[in-house]
Amino acid sequence: MKGLEGHKVLITGGSTGIGLEIAKLMLDYGAKVVINSHTHSLSEDDLADLKKRGEIHYLLADLSLVDVPEKLIADAADLLGGLDCLINNAGCFVDKADFFDNSFEDFDKTFNLNVRGYFLLSQAFAKLVGDSQENPSIICTGSTNSIQAEKGSVLYDTSKGAILMFIKSLAVELAPMGIRVNGIAPGLVYTPMSSGVKEHPEKVKLIENQIPLGHIGSPEDIAGAACFLASSLSSYITGQMIYIDGGSTAQQIIWELRNK
């Protein structure tokens, strides 16, 4: 893809799911990549596959801690000789089914990673980027939950709503520096966080009936949009969120069941 050859990219939460697929595609397009996770969650098979594709580095860091994001940016830049793109992807979902069971600790865990982590990483990245750097950008993983509420998901939904405005506001703030800020917002996608839905075929059928394209997404469906937003093909795009949801946010009430 135009403008990704040699591009130096940090992907947080890059050891599984959406982050891992973004890393694979970035490498296929010639980027140099650092991925991060807070535990040893990258399998040996996945690491071997990544190494076959290109230059890849793996760093452990818990981005919910206030002093870690700046160090991760510095460490990634040292490994790659600078950074051109930050992909804020690490996140968590800890909501209890009953709203009243959510604790202060649950609130902190959600916002420390899903919001504060993005803020601190983006701030450190922007300080690092030079004025002459070509096509620097920040990409944040949001969610369709930023504009559509989901029952049993108050903390997560609110954190993703914050990220939607964070993208817009930061895009305005960093535009004079030439740093673009955009987001990708998956709908329901089969990832380690949501894979349990497969165990309930009746739920899968119910969900797929509400998606115009008729099926739940995969991490591979998301990766292309991230690469596009990091590339020079999107050089005049900033402050935007791309919803990748099979069309689910485009419709209202479904009046009949679809026969498949």
N, C-alpha and C positions, 0 to 999 in steps of 0.2 A: 504494500500500500504506500502511496506517495508520502514521503516525509517520515517514514518510520525506520528506514535503514540507518542503523547506528544510534537511534534514539535511545536515551538512557531513562529507564522507567522503574519506579518503585511501586509495587502493588501490595497493599496491606491486606491481610487475610487471604493470602495467595496460595495457601497450601491445599485447599479443597474447593469444590463447588465453582461458583462464578469466578472467583479470583484466580483459580488454577486454570480455567479455560481461557481467561484473558491472557494469562502469562504464556500459555501455549501458542496462541494466535499472534501475540506480540513477537515472540521469538521467530515464528514462521515468517513474519514480515521483516525480520532483520534487526529488531530491537535488542538491546542489552537490558537484562531484567534482574531486579532484586525482588524477591518475594518475602513476605513476613508472616509469621503466626506467633501466637503466645504459648503454644505447646508444640511438642514434636509430632505434628499431625500430618506431615508430608510423608507419604509412603515411599519406600525404596524404589518401587516400580515407577511411580510418578516422577521422582527425582531423576531416575535414569532416562526416562522419556524426555524430560526437559533438557537435560544435558546434551542429548542428541540433536536438539533443535537449535541450540545456540548458547550464548554466554548467559549463565544463570547463577545467581547467588541466593542463599537462604539464610535469613536472620531471625532469631528468636527475640521477641519483644512484646511485653504486655502494654498495649497502648491505652489501657484504662488508667495507668499511672501517670501522674502529671509530669514527671521529669523524663519520661521515656521517648515521647514523639520527637523531640529535638535531637536526641542522640541517634535515633533511627535514621533520620534524614541525613545527619552527618556521616554515619557509618555507611549508608547506601551510596552517598556521593563519593566517599573514599574508595569504595569498591569499583565504581563505574567511572570515576574521573569526572564527576558532576552529575546533575540530574536535569532532565528535560520535562519529565512528566511524573506527577504524583497521582496515583489512583487510590483514593480513600475508599476502601472496600470492607475492612474489618467491621464486624457488627455483632450484636447479640440480641436474642429474644428471651426474656425471662418472665414475661407476664403470666400471672396465675389466671385460671379460668374465671375465678370470682374476683372482681375488682377489689373487694374489701380485704382480700388475702395478700394483696401487694404491699410490700413493706418499703420503708425509707431506703433500705439497702438495695431493694430491687430497682427503685427509682435511680439511685446513684449509679448502680452497675450499668443500667441502660444508657443513661446520659453521659457518663464518664467515657464510655467507648464510642457510642453512636454519634455523639455531638461534640463533646469536648476534645476527643481524640482527633476528629476531623479538623477542628479549629487549630489545635496546636501543631499538627502536622503541616497544615496549609500555611500557617504563619512562618514556620521554620523553612519550608520550601521557598516561599516568596522572598525571604531574606537571602537565600542562597543564590537565587537566579540572578544572572548578570544582565545589564541593560542591552548588551549586544547579542544575547542568546536568541536563537531562532526557534520560534513556535513553542514557547513553554506553556504548559497547561496543567490544570488540576481537574480531575474527574472524580465525582463523588457518586457512590452507589446509594441511591435512594430507594423508593418503593412506590408502588401504586397506593400503598397505605398513607402516603403523604397527602392524598386528595380524596381517598375513600376509606372511611372508618371500617374496622373489622371488630366484631364482638370478641371480647376477651383479649384485647390488644391495645389498651389505652396507653401504656408506657411506650411501646414500640411505635405505635401510630404517631404519637406526639413527637417522638424523637425524629421520625422520618419527615414529619411536617416541618420541623425546625431545619432539616437539611435542605428542603426545597427553598426556603427563604435564604438560607446560608449561601446557596449557589448563586442566587440572584444578587444578593448584596455584595458578596465577595467579588463577583464578576465586575461590578461597577467599581469597587474599591481598587482592584488590581489592573484594570484596563490600561491606566496610564503607564504601567510597567510592561505592558505587552503580554501579560499572563491571562490566558483565557480560562474560564471556570464553567464547567458544564456538569450535567449529571445523567446517569442512566437509572431508570426506575423499572425494575422487573415487576411483572405480575407474579402469579404463583409459578414457581420454577422448582423442578426436582433438584434439591440440594440436600446436604446432610441435615440442614435445619428443618426441612419439610418432607423428607423422604417417607416419614411414617404414614402419610396419606395413602400411599400405595397399598397399605394393608387393609384399606377399607374401600373395596370396589364401588360400593354404593355412593360413597362420598366423591370418588373420582368421577363417576358418571354425572352426579349433580353439578360438580364444579365445571366439567367440560361442557355441559349444556349451557353454561353462562359465558363461555368464551367463543366469540364469533368464529375463530379459526378451528375450534373444536377439539383442542388438546392442550394439556398442561405443558409449559415450556421446559427447556433444558438449559443448562449453563452455556452450552454452545450457541444458543439463540441470542445470548446477551453479549458475548465477546466481540462480535463484529462491530457493534455500536461503539464500544469503548475504543477499539482501534481507530475507527473513523474519527471520533472526537479528539483523539491524540494526534492524528495525522494532519498534514498541511491541507488536505482536502476540506477541512472544516475551519480554515484559518479566519473566517469572518463570522464564526458562531461562538457566542459566549452568553452566559446567563441562562442557558436553556436546559430543560430536563426532557429527555427522550423516554417515553413510556413504552416498554417492550412487554406487551401483555396479551398478544393475540387478538387485540381489539376489545378487551373486556371493559376498559374505561370509556369506550366510545358509545356504549348502549345503556339504556335504562332497564325497565322491567321486561323480562322475558315472559311472553304470554302462552307459550306452548312448549312442550318438550320436543327436542329434536330427535328424530329416529336415525340411528347410526347403523 
